[in-house]
Amino acid sequence: MYWIDKKRIRDCLKELSDIYYQERVWLASSGPEVSSLSEATCQLFGDSGLDFSLDRNQEVYGKKVDDLLRDFRAVLQKIPDNRPPSELIKDEKMIPVRKMAADILKLIEQQNKMNAEIQRIVGARLNSVEFVMDYLILGFGPHGALTALVWPEIIDDKTTSIFGHEGYRDKLCSLIECVVKNATVDLDEVISIVLIGEVS
């Protein structure tokens, strides 16, 4: 995956969502804070590396946010930026721009919060797999447990195993003692866990 500057993305979305900030920095002729619609757009999609990943369908935040960012880019491309900043700020076309920027930023912050919670199992060892009626409990020792109401897919280099396949339960249990290398969750609450170690 191409390098992405997510802090720059957040900062640009904040700028594009805030009319008061725009009035301060887009109308400034000098000083520590000077910007423009063109600069904010270039920073958001170009300098951050976002364009590269979106154009190649490389996941950045997940399908929902990535699709919104593509839509947002298309909206920005329709706004002529060769006008005085004072006109741009007052342009009615900037109203949906600010709303879209605010909505995307809110979703990103929501996803960051969800990921911060799941990250507590990173570095933990999977030490138990408990099958309970129609759900599953994965135990990670003192780091807590994860209850899955949907049977997880097990993906390795060669195959994908799903519930109902022969050997599914044994394959899931064979992951006990593996260590969590990474864990993420998207806005649809799909959790991805990467485990490393010897499979028993």
N, C-alpha and C positions, 0 to 999 in steps of 0.2 A: 504494500500500500504506500502511496506517495505521502510525503510528510505534509501534515496539515497544522496550521497555526490556529488552534481553536480559540485562544485568547483574543487574537486579532478579529476573528469572526464575531465573537461576543461584543467586543468594543465597537465594531462597525455597525452591528445591529442596534446597539444602544443609540449610537449617533443617528441612524436613519429612523429611529422611532421617536425621537425627542425634538419637537419643534423649538423648544427654548435653547437647547444645546446648539441646534442648527443656526439660530439667530445669533448666537454668541460667536461661533467659530467660522461659519460660512460668510458672515459679514465683516469679519476682522481682516484688516489689511496687514497687520503685523502682530508679533507677540508669540508667546509659547504655544498657543492653540490657534491654528489656522487650518481650515479644511474646506471642502466643497462636496457637492453631490458626486461629481466625477471622481474625486479623490477617495471618498468613502466607498464608492462602488468598486473602484480598482483595488482598494485594500481588501474589501470583503471577498471578492471572487478571484482576483489575480494574485496579489501578494500573499494571501493566506494559503494558496495551493488548492482552493476549493474548486475552481474551474476545472483543473486537471482531473480531479477525482470524479466530479459530477459528469463530465463529458465521457468518461470511461466506465461509468456505472460502478465505480468503486464505492463501497459503503463508507459513509462518513459518520452520520448520526443514526442511520436506520432509514428504511424506505419512506416512512411518513414525513420526517423532517427533510430528508434529501429531496423528495418530490416538491415540497413546499419551497425549498431553496431554488430549485429549477424554475418554478413558477414566479418566484420573486425576481429572479434574474431577468426573466422575460418582461415583467412589468417595468423594471428599471430601464431596460433597453428601449422602451417606447417613449421615454421622457427626454426631450432634447435638453442637453445640459450646457448648451452654448449661450445661455441667457444670463442676465445678471442674477446673482444669488438671491437678491431681494424678491425677484419675480418667481424664482423657483420655489422658494419657501412658501409663498402665498398661493402657488398653483394648486388647484383642486385635485390634480392628479397625485399630489404628494400625500393627500389624506389616506388613500388606501395603502400607499407605500409605508407610511408610519404604522398603520394598523398591522400590516403583514409582518413588518420587522418586529413589532412588539409581540405578536402571536408566536412567531418562530423562536424568538428569544425565550419566551415563557416555556415553550415545549423543551427547548434545549436545557434550561435550568431544571425543569421537572425531571428530565432524563438523567441529568447529572446527579440529582438527589437520589434517584432510584439506584443508580450505579454505585454511589457512595455506600449505600446500605448493603448491597450484595458483595462489595469488595472486601467485607470483613472475613469472608471465607478463603480469600486468596492466601496461599501459603499453608492452608490447613490440609490435613490428611482425611480423605474419605474413610471413615472407620465403621460405617454401618449402612446397610441397605435394608429397609423394612417395608415389606409389602402388606398393606392394610386395606382389606376389602378392595375398593376401587380407587385407591390413591397410594402414593409412595412417600416414604420419609427417608431422606438422605442425611446421615449424621456426620458432622464434622468436628466431633469432640467438643472441646471448650469453646470453639468458634460458633457453635449453634447447630441448628438443623434446618433443612429445607423441605417443606411439604409440597409435593407436586400433585395437583389434581388432574394433570394431563400426563400420560406416560411419555417419558422423554425418548427422543431418538438418540441412538448411540452411533456416532460417526467415527470411523477410523480411516486409515489411508486407503483402504480397499472397499469397504462395505458400509452400508447404513442399515442398522437393525431397528425395527420398530416392534411395539407390543403386539404379540400374536405370532411373531416369527419364532421358529424353532430355535431354542437355545437363548432366547432373549433374556430371560431371568438370570441364567448362568453368566451370560456376558456382562450383565449389569453388576452382578456380584463380584465378578473378576476384577472390577475396578477398585475394590476395597484395598486400601493402603496406598493408592495413588494420591498425588498431591495436586491441589488446585493451582494451576499456573495463572489462570485469568478467569474472571467471571464478569459478565455484562448482562444488562437487561434493557430491552427497548421499550418504546411507548405502548406497544401492544402486549407488554408484560411477558415477552418471550425471553427466557433466560438461557444464556449460552455459557457453559462451563468447560474450560480446557483443563484436562488432567494429564499429568505426566508421571512416569514411573513404570515399573515392571508390572505387567498384567498377569495376574495369577491364573 
